[in-house]
Amino acid sequence: MINKRLLVKNLLAHNDENSFYDKKRFIDIGKREGKAKFLKHVCALANSNPQNNSFIVIGVEDEDNEIVGVDFFDDSKIQNLVNAYLDNPPRITYENIPFPHLPLGKVVGLVTIRSNGEVCSLRKNIWKYYGGAVFFRDGSISMPKAYGIELTDVNAEAVATIEQHAKNNIELTLDGVVDFLNERHKVLTSHYKVFKEQFVVCWAGHQKKVNNETYYSRVDIELINEQVKLFFSEFDEITITYDENSFTTIEYVQLGLSSQQKYYPLEKVVITFSDNGTYTINSDLIFEPPLYDKKTLHHIYNTNIAVLKKIEKGIPLSPSEKMDLSLMSDTLLICYVNGFEEARDIMENAKPAIKNYDIRVYQSIKESLRIIRKMKYN
């Protein structure tokens, strides 16, 4: 079993970027350019390592390898994105790796890429890259290759050594449990559960009971053995259930116009642990969004646009406009799921101005964009 935090450290210490490893300060697959660049690197790394894993480490300064972290990135559907744009797509996972010195909610992103042994290529045009393009790694650069396409593997030994040095042990597991329960979350309700005598899942959050159902908010869930953060949110609420073989979460999102708020199930995630030391994660989007009258939504949509324009121009908001701003992420999400697809771009483009004006609203807009991303790639 590989400790992913150790793996990241070993990758950073091994040498600079190469044909099986890349690092990024951040990625932005919410925008066309960022999505295209990400797909290019995935394609190149898969083709350059047909028989072993390749990696992208996200949240690291390029110059000095300083680990600065990125926001927790909850995208269980990233494989669907890769499948949609690449022929012979590799298997891909995105994991959030906590580091002790990073602020709450910040992690290092670890993308693991495993080729299917065939030449990977772009399926269709995206940004400035054409459908049919094939990329390989030339040192630390992902480059197109138009002729002489042949998959060769020269990194198997190096990758095997790095992964061997990242093997987990009981000391790292115990230290991780103690740190989670007694240090990072000592003011929250915290629990742990051991599965199959090998896997340890820890979770913490504010706990409340409604109609005999226990809900958690400000939730953090980690698979300690691998140092992987499975879930993190300061806003949404979830339920947690488990048995001897599996750990299940259902995430809820609170939506509604004005004071008419209601909780809607968003996603169900089941982690199933096996006796042979492996586990699987299956997620299902179970979101059935509320539907509203289009005339009412047009009025609300235009009101949000007017509020954003005043913020961008530095014009003070009235008390009612401040209330509209506090509900903006919910109302624009409702507009989006009711057919106002441009609401996503409105939120994306408004983030810089909102971040400077009200950090709480900025965080809630990021949550709404995360939900839209889940829906888009489901």
QUIKAMO-V185034 format. One record per pair of residues at least 12 apart in sequence whose ideal C-beta (glycine too) atoms are under 8 Angstrom apart, sorted by sequence separation. I is the first residue (numbers start at 1). J is the second residue. If there is no record, write none. Layout:
# QUIKAMO-V185034
[[I & J] [I & J]]
This chain:
# QUIKAMO-V185034
[[11 & 23] [58 & 70] [79 & 91] [96 & 108] [97 & 109] [121 & 133] [122 & 134] [134 & 146] [180 & 192] [190 & 202] [191 & 203] [205 & 217] [206 & 218] [219 & 231] [220 & 232] [238 & 250] [252 & 264] [269 & 281] [270 & 282] [79 & 92] [96 & 109] [97 & 110] [121 & 134] [190 & 203] [191 & 204] [203 & 216] [205 & 218] [219 & 232] [238 & 251] [239 & 252] [252 & 265] [253 & 266] [269 & 282] [270 & 283] [42 & 56] [78 & 92] [79 & 93] [95 & 109] [96 & 110] [120 & 134] [190 & 204] [205 & 219] [219 & 233] [237 & 251] [238 & 252] [251 & 265] [252 & 266] [269 & 283] [307 & 321] [311 & 325] [332 & 346] [351 & 365] [41 & 56] [58 & 73] [78 & 93] [94 & 109] [95 & 110] [119 & 134] [134 & 149] [177 & 192] [189 & 204] [204 & 219] [205 & 220] [218 & 233] [236 & 251] [237 & 252] [250 & 265] [251 & 266] [268 & 283] [269 & 284] [306 & 321] [332 & 347] [350 & 365] [351 & 366] [78 & 94] [94 & 110] [95 & 111] [188 & 204] [189 & 205] [203 & 219] [204 & 220] [217 & 233] [218 & 234] [236 & 252] [250 & 266] [251 & 267] [267 & 283] [268 & 284] [94 & 111] [95 & 112] [188 & 205] [189 & 206] [203 & 220] [219 & 236] [236 & 253] [237 & 254] [250 & 267] [251 & 268] [267 & 284] [307 & 324] [93 & 111] [188 & 206] [189 & 207] [203 & 221] [217 & 235] [219 & 237] [231 & 249] [233 & 251] [236 & 254] [250 & 268] [251 & 269] [267 & 285] [268 & 286] [307 & 325] [329 & 347] [347 & 365] [22 & 41] [75 & 94] [92 & 111] [93 & 112] [185 & 204] [202 & 221] [203 & 222] [217 & 236] [219 & 238] [221 & 240] [249 & 268] [250 & 269] [266 & 285] [267 & 286] [92 & 112] [184 & 204] [201 & 221] [202 & 222] [217 & 237] [231 & 251] [248 & 268] [249 & 269] [266 & 286] [267 & 287] [304 & 324] [308 & 328] [73 & 94] [92 & 113] [181 & 202] [201 & 222] [216 & 237] [248 & 269] [265 & 286] [266 & 287] [303 & 324] [307 & 328] [347 & 368] [348 & 369] [74 & 96] [91 & 113] [92 & 114] [180 & 202] [201 & 223] [202 & 224] [215 & 237] [216 & 238] [248 & 270] [265 & 287] [347 & 369] [22 & 45] [73 & 96] [90 & 113] [91 & 114] [177 & 200] [181 & 204] [200 & 223] [201 & 224] [215 & 238] [216 & 239] [247 & 270] [248 & 271] [264 & 287] [265 & 288] [72 & 96] [90 & 114] [176 & 200] [180 & 204] [199 & 223] [200 & 224] [215 & 239] [216 & 240] [246 & 270] [247 & 271] [264 & 288] [304 & 328] [20 & 45] [90 & 115] [91 & 116] [177 & 202] [200 & 225] [214 & 239] [246 & 271] [264 & 289] [344 & 369] [19 & 45] [90 & 116] [176 & 202] [199 & 225] [213 & 239] [214 & 240] [237 & 263] [246 & 272] [247 & 273] [264 & 290] [89 & 116] [173 & 200] [189 & 216] [198 & 225] [245 & 272] [246 & 273] [304 & 331] [20 & 48] [88 & 116] [221 & 249] [245 & 273] [262 & 290] [304 & 332] [344 & 372] [19 & 48] [20 & 49] [27 & 56] [201 & 230] [19 & 49] [69 & 99] [88 & 118] [90 & 120] [119 & 149] [188 & 218] [236 & 266] [301 & 331] [27 & 58] [88 & 119] [89 & 120] [300 & 331] [301 & 332] [304 & 335] [20 & 52] [22 & 54] [24 & 56] [26 & 58] [67 & 99] [88 & 120] [119 & 151] [188 & 220] [192 & 224] [325 & 357] [329 & 361] [20 & 53] [21 & 54] [22 & 55] [23 & 56] [24 & 57] [25 & 58] [26 & 59] [69 & 102] [72 & 105] [87 & 120] [88 & 121] [118 & 151] [205 & 238] [325 & 358] [328 & 361] [332 & 365] [20 & 54] [21 & 55] [22 & 56] [23 & 57] [24 & 58] [25 & 59] [67 & 101] [68 & 102] [69 & 103] [71 & 105] [72 & 106] [73 & 107] [86 & 120] [87 & 121] [117 & 151] [253 & 287] [255 & 289] [256 & 290] [301 & 335] [326 & 360] [330 & 364] [20 & 55] [21 & 56] [22 & 57] [23 & 58] [24 & 59] [25 & 60] [67 & 102] [71 & 106] [72 & 107] [86 & 121] [87 & 122] [185 & 220] [255 & 290] [257 & 292] [300 & 335] [326 & 361] [329 & 364] [333 & 368] [21 & 57] [24 & 60] [25 & 61] [70 & 106] [71 & 107] [73 & 109] [86 & 122] [87 & 123] [115 & 151] [184 & 220] [250 & 286] [325 & 361] [328 & 364] [329 & 365] [332 & 368] [336 & 372] [23 & 60] [25 & 62] [69 & 106] [70 & 107] [85 & 122] [86 & 123] [203 & 240] [215 & 252] [297 & 334] [328 & 365] [68 & 106] [69 & 107] [70 & 108] [85 & 123] [231 & 269] [297 & 335] [308 & 346] [329 & 367] [330 & 368] [333 & 371] [337 & 375] [23 & 62] [69 & 108] [70 & 109] [84 & 123] [85 & 124] [230 & 269] [257 & 296] [301 & 340] [311 & 350] [329 & 368] [333 & 372] [42 & 82] [67 & 108] [85 & 126] [201 & 242] [230 & 271] [297 & 338] [305 & 346] [312 & 353] [23 & 65] [39 & 81] [180 & 222] [292 & 334] [301 & 343] [304 & 346] [308 & 350] [311 & 353] [25 & 68] [39 & 82] [43 & 86] [46 & 89] [257 & 300] [297 & 340] [311 & 354] [11 & 55] [26 & 70] [42 & 86] [46 & 90] [180 & 224] [290 & 334] [294 & 338] [12 & 57] [45 & 90] [289 & 334] [294 & 339] [308 & 353] [11 & 57] [29 & 75] [35 & 81] [39 & 85] [176 & 222] [201 & 247] [292 & 338] [308 & 354] [311 & 357] [39 & 86] [59 & 106] [177 & 224] [290 & 337] [291 & 338] [7 & 55] [12 & 60] [42 & 90] [59 & 107] [60 & 108] [176 & 224] [223 & 271] [289 & 337] [8 & 57] [29 & 78] [59 & 108] [176 & 225] [193 & 242] [195 & 244] [196 & 245] [289 & 338] [35 & 85] [42 & 92] [58 & 108] [59 & 109] [195 & 245] [57 & 108] [58 & 109] [173 & 224] [176 & 227] [230 & 281] [29 & 81] [57 & 109] [58 & 110] [173 & 225] [195 & 247] [12 & 65] [56 & 109] [57 & 110] [58 & 111] [56 & 110] [57 & 111] [193 & 247] [12 & 67] [55 & 110] [56 & 111] [172 & 227] [55 & 111] [55 & 112] [56 & 113] [168 & 225] [54 & 112] [55 & 113] [168 & 226] [8 & 67] [53 & 112] [54 & 113] [53 & 113] [54 & 114] [53 & 114] [54 & 115] [52 & 114] [49 & 113] [51 & 115] [50 & 115] [49 & 115] [51 & 117] [46 & 113] [50 & 117] [45 & 113] [46 & 114] [47 & 115] [42 & 111] [46 & 115] [258 & 327] [261 & 330] [201 & 271] [257 & 327] [42 & 113] [47 & 119] [47 & 120] [257 & 330] [46 & 120] [199 & 273] [256 & 330] [257 & 331] [198 & 273] [255 & 330] [254 & 330] [43 & 120] [196 & 273] [257 & 334] [42 & 120] [43 & 121] [195 & 273] [196 & 274] [255 & 333] [256 & 334] [43 & 122] [100 & 179] [196 & 275] [198 & 277] [255 & 334] [199 & 279] [196 & 277] [27 & 109] [40 & 122] [39 & 122] [195 & 279] [287 & 371] [39 & 126] [47 & 134] [287 & 374] [47 & 135] [48 & 136] [287 & 375] [8 & 97] [40 & 129] [47 & 136] [48 & 137] [285 & 374] [36 & 126] [37 & 127] [39 & 129] [43 & 133] [47 & 137] [285 & 375] [4 & 95] [35 & 126] [36 & 127] [43 & 134] [44 & 135] [5 & 97] [35 & 127] [36 & 128] [43 & 135] [44 & 136] [45 & 137] [4 & 97] [5 & 98] [36 & 129] [44 & 137] [285 & 378] [5 & 99] [32 & 126] [33 & 127] [41 & 135] [32 & 127] [40 & 135] [45 & 142] [44 & 142] [43 & 142] [44 & 143] [8 & 108] [41 & 142] [50 & 151] [52 & 153] [8 & 110] [40 & 142] [50 & 152] [51 & 153] [7 & 110] [50 & 153] [52 & 155] [47 & 151] [49 & 153] [52 & 156] [51 & 156] [54 & 159] [266 & 371] [4 & 110] [49 & 155] [53 & 159] [48 & 155] [52 & 159] [267 & 374] [52 & 160] [266 & 374] [49 & 159] [53 & 163] [20 & 137] [19 & 137] [22 & 140] [253 & 371] [18 & 137] [19 & 139] [22 & 142] [18 & 139] [17 & 139] [18 & 140] [107 & 229] [17 & 140] [16 & 140] [98 & 222] [107 & 232] [105 & 232] [235 & 363] [98 & 227] [105 & 234] [234 & 363] [235 & 364] [97 & 227] [95 & 226] [97 & 228] [98 & 229] [236 & 367] [96 & 228] [97 & 229] [235 & 367] [95 & 228] [96 & 229] [95 & 229] [96 & 230] [233 & 367] [19 & 154] [20 & 155] [19 & 155] [96 & 232] [18 & 155] [20 & 158] [20 & 159] [14 & 158] [14 & 162] [11 & 162] [10 & 162] [7 & 162] [10 & 165] [7 & 163] [10 & 166] [9 & 166] [72 & 229] [74 & 231] [74 & 232] [6 & 165] [7 & 166] [74 & 233] [6 & 166] [72 & 232] [2 & 163] [6 & 167] [72 & 233] [4 & 166] [6 & 168] [3 & 166] [2 & 166] [3 & 167] [2 & 167] [3 & 168] [1 & 167] [2 & 168] [6 & 172] [1 & 168] [3 & 172] [76 & 267] [76 & 269] [1 & 198] [76 & 281] [77 & 283] [76 & 283] [6 & 227] [3 & 225] [4 & 226] [5 & 227] [3 & 226] [4 & 227] [1 & 225] [2 & 226] [3 & 227] [4 & 228] [1 & 226] [1 & 277] [84 & 377] [71 & 366] [75 & 370] [74 & 370] [77 & 373] [81 & 377] [77 & 374] [80 & 377] [75 & 373] [76 & 374] [80 & 378] [75 & 374] [77 & 376] [78 & 377] [74 & 374] [77 & 377] [77 & 378] [75 & 377] [31 & 348] [30 & 348] [30 & 369] [30 & 373]]
